[in-house]
C-alpha cells in the first residue's frame, strides 16, 4: 500500500484553502498548503504600511446573517463593527449609497417616501414599453429611471465590465439594494465588520500549526507535488488545471495604485465610487477608515478595472452563456477525477461572498 506524506495537498492559501486546511487538521488530517504568491491570504491579503492595514487587492468587508460563521471567524480574531456606507462621486457631486432617501433627496430634493416613489415612477414610465429587459441599461431604466441610471449606474458599470451597458447582462444589477429609509448601510446582514489587525491575521490563525509553502507554483512542480498527498484540494482556475483544452474562461481583472499621503484625511470615508466614465478608476479606498484609524497620515488606493490576461489576476467571472457552456465541460472533467476536489471562487468559476466561502469550506466532507 502506498504511503502518503499528507492527507491533503491544498493548492491556494486563500480563504477557502485556509478554512479547509484548518478544519481538516482539526479532524486529524495532515495538510500541506501551497501558494504561488509570496504571501498567504489570496485576495483578502492585508499588509501593514505605516500603521495602517492596507487591503492590497481591493476592499473586503465581511458580512453575514449566519451566526455560526460569524462566531467561527471571531474565534480566530475579533472583528470590529465597521459598517459599509459608500459614497458615489458623479462629476464632483456626492451621493449616498445604496440608493436610499438620502440619495433621492440629493438627486431631486424629495423628503418623503411618497415623493421619492412618485419621482421614480415618473421616470420609469418613459420606458414602460420595455416589458422584458434584455440588458443592464434596460433593467436600470425600467426599474429606477433615467437620473439614477445615468448618474450612478451607467459609467461605473461600463468601466467595471469594459463594455457598453447595452451589452452587459441585466442580472448584474437586479440585486442592487434600494430602500426608502434614511439608511446608508449597504448590507442588510446582522453581522458586519473587519478583522481587527487585518485579514492576514485571520489567515495566519487559520493556518496555525499547518505546513505552508509560498512562492510555490503548483503547475511547475505538479508531478512531484501530486505524489505527496492522498487527495488534492485545488482552488485555482478550473480551466488552467485542464490546460485550457476547451478554451479559456473569461474574467474581468483589476489593478491597484496605492498612495501614502502625509496628511490625516483624504475623503473621510472608506469607499467612494466614481460613477462618471471620464474618471478611469471605479473607486478610491481610504484604508484607515476600515478600522476607525486616527493615524497622522493616510493611505488611499485607486481601483482600475481592465480586461483579464495571463499576467493579471482574475477577479470577476463573466457569467454569460458562452462561459457557462465552457464551464460545464470543465466541470464534467472535474467530476471524473476522484482524487481531486475543486473548491472556491476560481475553481468553481463563481462569485462568492466571504461568508459563503467559509460556510462551504466548513461543511466539506473530510
Secondary structure, DSSP 8 states (H G I E B T S, - for coil): ----SEEEEEE--SHHHHHHHHHHHHTT--EEEE-SSSSSSGGG-EEEETTEEEETTS---EEES-HHHHHHHHTTS-B-------EEEETTEEEESSBSHHHHHHHH---SHHHHHHHHHHHHHTTTT--S--SHHHHHHHHT-HHHIIIIIHHHHHHHHTS-GGGS-GGGGTT--B-SSS---S---SEEE-BTT-HHHHHHHHTTTSEEE-S--GGGSHHHHHTTEEEEEE-S-HHHHTTTTT----EEEEEEEEEEESSS-SSSSSEEEE-STTSSSSEEEEGGGGTT---SSEEEEEEEEEE--TTS---EE--SHHHHHHHHHHHHHHHT-TTEEE-SHHHHT----HHHHHHHHHTS--
